[in-house]
Amino acid sequence: MTGASSGIGRAVAVSFADAGASVIGVGRNAQALSELSDVHPSIETVRCDVTEEGAPQEIIRAAVERWGRLDVLVNGAGILEMMPLREVTFERVRRVFDTNVTAPSLLAGAALPYLQATRGSIVNIASTFGHRPIAVASHYGASKAAIEHLTRSWALELAPEGIRVNAVAPGPVESGALSASGLPQVEVERIKEAEVARIPLGRRGRPEEIAAWVLRLADPATEWLTGQVLTVDGGLEIT
């Protein structure tokens, strides 16, 4: 599980451990990872940046060496970059796509031999903004649209090997992503209020609600489900 330091990623790691899985949680925040490993004895952590050269191979190797097998890869690491078009720079665009598209691709590639052996699955974390427009964060949305396309394409490619690939596309969730994007707190609160006003169910989501669906998509009982992008956004998609 990448992106396990906080938010949805942390919730996914805990949900899998509570369900009986042995988990490797990956993130960049050492203190947050230490706190995560204290939550459940079946969670171990690896501190690294998924965009660093060789990191995907290191992460997969750590999981296999510790647990002896790999059944599920959850690509949860991602960044939200608030980037109006007039403020676009090469480095900012590259940072978004390195984290949100390239790293998950390299992780999936490194995991393939082990997932083939277990007939395992990949679950990607997409976003409702991967299939609906988002002003001021268009490159974030584009990166999540790429994840949706990769999910369906990998599912088609890997089906003959018994590997399933699905994705969960969360809507606005109380995950800290807005604050981490560098926005001032007053602007964060304004955006949250505007989002709640647009969501039919009248509130932002909770990380645990997203984690529940990630766990279901990874469950071997869903062995005839692949290539799906499940939107969990309180109805925002239908507005």
N, C-alpha and C positions, 0 to 999 in steps of 0.2 A: 504494500500500500504506500504509494508516494503521496506527498502532501499531508503527512500524518501529524504534523506539528500542531495543527489547529483546525477549527471549523469542521467541514464535512469530512475531511481526511481522518481527523482524530476520531470522529464519531463512527466512521466505517471500521477503523481498526478495532475499536472497542466492541462494536456489534459482532464482528467476525469472531473475536476472542470469546465473547459471551456465548456464541453459538457453538463453541468447541474447536475452533480453528487455531492453528499456530500461526502467528502473524509477525511479519517483519514490517515495522513502520519506518518510513524514510522521511526525513525533513532536514531543515537547515538550522532550526532553533534548538540548541543543545539542552537548555533548561526545560523547554516544552517536551522534548523527547524523553528526558529523564522522568518527568512527571507522568508521561504516558505509559512508560514501562512499569511504573509503580502501580498502575491501575489494575493490571491483570498479569498473572505469572506467564501467560502464553504469548505475551507481546514482548518482542525484542526490537531494538531500534538501530538504525544506521543513520549517522549524521553525514549528509553530503548534499551538494547542489546537483540536481539531476541534469543540468546543462553542461556540467564539466566533462571534459573529454575522458572517456573510459568509465564514467559514473554508471551508466545503465548496466554494463557488464559486471561491475563491482556489486551492484545491488542484487542482481539475479544470483550471482555467485554466493553472496552472503546468505541468501534465503536457502539455497540448495545445500550449502555446507552445513547450515544449522539444522534444517529440518529434513534433509534427505530427499526432498521432492518439491515440486511446485504445482499447485492445482489452480490457483487463480492469480491473475495480475490485475490490480486495480490502479489505473492511471489517474491519480487524483491531484497531482501537483499542477498548479496553474497560477497565473497572475492576471489581475485586472488592471489594465493601464488606461487611465483617463487621458485620451490623446485627441483633442480636436484636430481636424485636418491641417489647420494652419500651424500646428505645433509638431507635426510629424517630423521625426528624424530617423536616420538609418538605424542608429543604435537602439532607439525605443521600439521600433518595429521588429528588429531582430530579437530583442529581448522577449517580446511577447511570443513570437513564433518559435524561438528556441525552447522556451518553457512549455508552451501549450500544444505544440505540434511535433517538433523534432524530437524532444526527449521521450514522449510517449511512443513515438515510432521506433526509436532505438531500443527502448525497453521491451517493446513487444517482439522485436526481432531477436533480442538476446534471450527472451523467455521461450521462444518457439520449441526448441528441442525438448525441454522439460514439460511443457504443456502438451506436446504431442504424446509423450510417454504416459501422461495421466489422463489424456482426453479432457484437458482442463478448459478454462475459459478466460477471456479478457473482458473486463468491464471498464469502459472509459467514462470519465466525468465530462459531459458536454455542458450545454447551457441552453435555456430557452431563447437566449439572444443569439444562438447559432442558427436559428431559423426565423427570427423576427428582427427588424432593424433596431439599432440602439445608437442614438446620437452621442457624439463625443467619445465613444469607446468602440468605434467601428472596427478597429483592428483586433480588439478582443473578440468581438462578434465573429469576425472573419476566421479567427483561429479556431473558434468553437464550431463554426460551419465546417471547417476542415476536419475536425474530429468526428463530426457526424458522418461525413463522406468516408473517412477512413474506416469507421466502424462498420459501415455496410459493405465496403469493398473488401476489408479483411475477412468479414464473415463469409463472403462468397469464396474468397481465395482459400480459406483455411477449413471450410466445411468438410472437404474430402479427408482431412486429417483428424476429424472429430473434435476440432477446437471451435468453441462457440465464442462469438464476439458481440457484445451488446453495449449500450450506453444509457446512462441516466442524465437527463437534461434538467437541472434544477432551475427554478426561478429565483427571485430574490430571497436569500437566506441569511439569517443572523450568523454570519461566519467571520466577520472582521475584514472581509475583502475590501470594502469601501474605504475603511480607515487605512488599510495597508496601501491603498493606491495613492496616498499622499494628499488627499483632499482635506481641507480644514473641517473640523468637527461640525461646524454650523452647516456646511454644505452637505456633509454626510447625513445629518438629520433631515435636511430639506429633501434630499433624494429618497430617503426611507419613507417619509410621509407621502411623497408623490407616488411611490411604488404601492404602498398600502391602498391608496385611493383607487388605483387601477386594478388591483387584484380582486376578482369576484368573491373569494372566500374571506377577504377583509383583513388579511395579515400576512406578514413575511413568514417564510418557512423556518423550521428548526433543523439543524444538522442531522439529528437523529431520524427525522422523517425521510431524508434522502438516503441515509445509511441503510434503512430498512429495505429500500428497493434495490440498492446495490447488492445486498445480501441475497435477496430473492433471485436476481438475475444470475448470480454466481452459483446458486443452489443446483446440485446435480439433478434435482427433481424437475428442473426446467430444461431438460436435455433436448427438447425439440423446439427451442426458442433461440434464434440467432438473427443477427442483422437488424435488431430493433433499437430505436432511440426512444426511451420512455420519458416524456416530459412530466415533471412533478413541480408545478408552479402555482398551485392554488387557483387555476383557471385562467391565468394571465394569457396563455396561448390563444384562448378562444375570444378574446376581446378585440 
